[in-house]
Amino acid sequence: MPVQEMTYREAILAAQTEEMRRDPKIIIMGEDIGPSGGPFKTCQGMYEEFGALRVRDTPIAETGFVGAALGMALTGYRPIAEIMFADFLGVCFDQIVNGIAKHRFMSGAQSTVPLVIRSIGGGGLRFGAQHSQTGESWMLSVPGLKIVCPSSPAEAYGMLKSAIRDDNPVLVLEHKALLSSKGNVDIGMDHLEPLTGPKVLRPGKDATIVASLNMVGRALGAADKLSAEGIDAEVIDIRSLRPMVIGPIVESVRKTNLLVVVEEQVQVGGWGAEVVSQVVSEAFDYLDAPPARVTLPDYPLPYSPALEDAALPSPDSIAAAVKSLI
Amino acid sequence: MKSPKRASGATTPKGGAKPKNGAGSNIAPLNDRERVQLFADMVQIREFEEQVHRSYLEGLVHGTTHLCQGQEAVSVGAAKALRDDDYVTYTYRGHGHCIARGMQMEPAFAELFGRATGVCGGLGGSMHLQDIDRGLIGSFGIVGAGLPVAGGAGVTAQMNGRGQVSMVFFGDGACNIGAFHEALNIAQVWKLPVLFVCENNLYGEFTRIEHTTPFEDLVKRARGYDMDAVMVDGNDVEAVYRAIAPAVARARDGGGPTFVECKTYRHRGHSRTDPAKYRPQEELEAWLKRDPIDLYRAKLAKSGVLSEKDAAKIVDKARDAAGAAAKRAAAAAWPDGNQNFTAKMFA
C-alpha cells in the first residue's frame, strides 16, 4: 500500500471521499460543505464528485441536521454530520445525548444507528472562548456513544474510516490546530485504525504521559526536553475516550511508576480524572507519587495570544509537571 | 399574503430519484368495509388506553404514562394514508400511533409493564415504543425531538426514490421548541417527503395554548416556511384521512412536505399524575360531546353502514382483546438482569 505524506485535513478528506466511493449509502451533511468545500476545507471537491444529494449543505441548524442524521441512520443510510466547531455540539446536545446515544438501547436493539459526527475543535488559533473548545469530556458520561480523538493524519484517516464503517454512533473529535500538520499515511481502501485503545507513541521508563489530540504533540515535545535532562518519559496517545481502554496505561505506570495526564480542557470533570481513578484503582501500589494533571486553567479560554498561550499546556509545563513528581 | 418565491440555490438537494410508481392525487372514496375498519381501529386504541389506565391503577404500569383518549381519529385517519414501507415518528403520547400502525397489543402492554416480552424488551417503556418492522422508527420523550429525525427518514425516502414518505406526530407544545423550526425549515428547503402532523389539543402539558403561543391556528407557523399547510377537524377520522391522503400522495410524487394541523382534545390529563383540573368544565364537556368515536359511530349508524348492535360488538371485542393481551403480558417474566447490555447499546 502506498505511504503518502499528507496533512490531517487531507487525511480527513481522503477517508471520507474513499468511503463515499465505496458505499453509496454514505451521505455527508454540514454547514458550507457543498461547493465551498467546508470552512476548514475538509470536504473540498466532494460536492463536485458526489453531487448535492450526497453532499448536503445544511442550514445553520445543528439540531435539525444532526437529528436528521439519526433518522437517516435508522432507515438504512450512513450519514456523516460535520459540526463546524466542536463548540456547537452544545447546540445539538439533546439529539446526541437523548436521541442518538440511546435510540438502539431503548428499542431493545431493534435499530442500529450507523452514523458519524465529526467536529473540529480546540484552541491555539485565537478564536476566543466560543470557538476553541475540544468538547472531549462533554459527552464522556453518556453510554451508547463511541468517542475518538485522532492526533495525527494517519489516525485521522484510519479512525474516520473505521467510524464510517461502524454500525454505531461515533463522535470523532478533530483538532483545528492539527489540520495543517503533516504525517505519513498508509493510504488504502481498507486501511483502518481501531476505534478503541491507547497507543504508546514513545517508549520510556521513567514516567508515563497520557495525552490527546493536539496535546499529544506537546507531550512528545516535553519528552524530548526531559530526555535532554536524562529523564526517559513514555508518551501515550489515549485515542479513544469511549470506550476507554485503560490496560496499556496501567501497564505503562507499572513500569514507570509515575503518571501525568495532559488535557486541553479544564481539570474538573475531564477524562483525565477517569484515567487517574482507574490507574489508582488498578496500580496504586506501583505509584511513586500522586498522579499529576496538566489542564487548562478553570476559566474560559481567553482570546489574547499572550493569555491563550499561557493557558494551554505546553512542552515546558508538561515537562515541569513530570519533574515535580521526581 | 403570498410568500416570495425562493431563488433556486445551486446547492439545494431537491427531488432525488423519481418515484417509479408515483401515486396520483385522486383519493378513492372509502368503502363501507374501510369505514367500519376505521371505527374498529379507533375503538381498539381507546380500549387499549382504557386498559392501560386500569393496569396503571393495578400497579402494572410503572413511572408515568401519557394517554391519548380523544385523539384516536388522528392516529387512525393518518395511518390509513400510509403504506407499509413508510416511516412513522411519534411522541411519549404514542400508544395510539403504534396501535394504528399495527403494533400488537400484547408486546405493547408487556413493554408498559416492563417485561421481557415487551416490544423493546422492557428497555424502552411507555414513552419509547418502537417497532422497526412496521416503520415505527421512534418515540421521543423530549418534546419536538422527533421532528428533525423524521426529516432524516424523509431524506432516506427521497434518496430511495420509491415514493415512500416520513410522517411525524407531535403536539401543539412542540411548535414552540427550536427543533420544530429547524426541522420544518430543512424539510421545506430540501423538499423532503415529510408529513408534519400536529395534534393541537390546546394544552402543552398543563398550560393552555394562549399562554404559550401567540395564536391557536398553528398552520400559521408552517406558512412561515412557505410550506403547504392544512387545518382539519382532528375528531373526524374521515376528514383527517381526506386531508392527509392527498398530501401524502403529493409527497410521494416529490412535491415536498405538508403541515397538517388536527384540532383535537385530550380527554385525560397530560400524564397519569395529572387530574387536569386546570381545564374549564364547559370546555371539557363540549369536547367530550365531540368524542371522535361517538361521532363516527353515530355517522356510520345514520348512513346504515354499521348498526348499533354491530358497533357494540366491535367495542366488546376490542375491550376483551385488550384485557386478554394485558393479562398475558402481566404473566410474562421480568427482563434478565444479566443480559448483555453492551449488545443492546452497540451493534
Interface residues (C-beta under 8 A of the other chain):
Chain A: I27 G34 P35 Y47 A52 L53 R56 D57 T58 P59 A61 T63 G64 F65 V66 G67 A68 A69 L70 G71 M72 A73 L74 T75 G76 Y77 P79 D94 Q95 N98 G99 H103 R104 F105 M106 S107 G108 A109 Q110 S111 T112 V113 P114 P143 G144 K146 D167 N168
Chain B: A10 T11 T12 P13 G16 Y87 T89 G118 V119 C120 G121 G122 L123 G124 G125 H128 Q130 D131 I132 D133 I137 G138 F140 G141 I142 A145 L147 P148 V149 A150 G151 G152 A153 G154 V155 T156 A157 Q158 M159 N160 S166 G178 A179 H181 E182 A183 N185 I186 V189 W190 F341 A343 K344 M345 F346 A347
